[in-house]
Amino acid sequence: MFAKDFEKYFIGFDALRKQLEETIPTIPGYPPYNLKKIDDNKYVIEMAVAGFAKTDIEIETANNVLRITGKTTDDAENNYLFKGVAARPFTREYKLADTVEVKNADIINGMLKIFLENMIPEHKKPKKIPVGEQETKTDKQFLAESE
């Protein structure tokens, strides 16, 4: 399996692998959506929500899960000869990393757009460590202790 091929490269990610295995097979097909990467830390979820008003959609985050719920009013009083635009209720969930924040959301031309940003803390950003430059007293003390 795909995940098994990568186990030798990722240590301590068992819980994440389990979450992926539980989530991926249950992804529903309605409503259709796009996941778009804008730059290194910005993303957009685009979801086709034709027939839904802003008041029909609820977006919430809890425990690193983004939940989008759409509910429409009953169209029983409308006399459609043909109704090709689906506007049935839905719930879609996305697991978010600890550092991902939902910035805002809007409906633009029938597309719900949810803007996300990965807010990487300074201590987790990549940094270069110089080798052998300017030994300090603490370095010499550490080296003496390790011998």
N, C-alpha and C positions, 0 to 999 in steps of 0.2 A: 504494500500500500504506500501511497505518497508520503504520509506522515512517518512511516517506519524508516524510509530512506534518509530522513533528516534527523532522526533521533541521535545519531552519533555526533551531530554538530551543535545541538541545543541541549544544554544541561539545566535542569531545574524548571523546565517549561511544561511539566506533565499536566498541571491544572489547565494551562492554556490549550494544550492539545485536546484535552477532554472537552473543553468548552467548544472548540471548533468542531469536533466530531458530533457533538450534540446539536449544534446550531445549523450547520450547513445543510443537512438533509431536510430540514423543516422549513426552509425559506419559501414563503408563498409567492405565487406569480402575480397577484393582484394587490395593489395597482402596480403597473410597470414603473421602474425607477432606473436612474443612472447614479453611479458614484463617480465623482469627478475630482481629480487632484489639480488644484490651482497652482500651488507652488510647494516647496518642501514641507510646509507646516499648515497649509490651508486646503480645506476640502469642501465640496458641496454635494449634498444629496438632492437630486432632482426627482420628483415624483409626479406622475401624471394624475391630476385630481380634477379633471373636467367634470363639471356638475356639482362640485363641492364649494360652498361659500367658506370664507375665513372662519365663520362661527361654527362650521361643521367639523373643523379639524382641531384636535387637541394634541399638543406636543409636550412631553414631560421627560425628565431625566431622573433616575434614581438608581443607586448602586451600579454605576457605570453602564446603565442600559438606557438607550434613547428609545422611547415608545411614541409612535405616531398612530393616532386613532382617528378614523373618519366615520362620521355618522350623518346620514341624510334624513330628511323628513319624508314621509310617505307620499308617493306620487299617485295615489289611488284616485284623487280628484282630477288629475290631468288625463285627457283623452288622447293618449298616444296611438297613432296608427302603427308606428314602428318605433321602438326605443333601442337604438344601437349603442348609445353611450351608457356604459355601466356606471352606476353610482351606488353600488352596494356598500354596506359597512365594511371596514377593514381595520386591522391592527397589524402594524409592522414594527419589529424591534431590531435594534442594532446594538451590539456590544461595543462599548467605547473604552479606549485605553484610559488609564488614570489621568493622563495629562491632556486629554482632549476635552475641549469646552465647546458648547453650543453657543455661537455668537448671536445669531438672529435667524429669523425665518420669515418668508413672505410668499404669497401666491402671485406669480407673474405669468400672464398669458396661459392660464390653466395648469401651470407647473408649480408645485410646492417646492420652494428652494430653502434648504436648511444649511446654513453656513457654519462650518466647524473649524476650529483651530487647535493644533497641537502645541500646547504651551510647555515647552521643555524647560525645566528649571536649570539654572546656571550650573549646578553641581553635576548634572547629567549630560551636559553638552560635551562634545569631544574636546580634548585639550592635549597639547603636546607636552611630554615630559622630557626635559633636557637630561642627557646622560653625562655624568661626570663633570658637570660645570659647577664651580664654586662650592667646594665642600664646606659645610658648616660644622660647628662643634657638635651639634646633635647627630649629624651623619657619622662623624668619627666615633661618637659614643655608641651609636647603634651598631656600627660595624664591630667595635670591640666587644660588645655584649653578645653578638651572634657567634663569635669564635669560640 
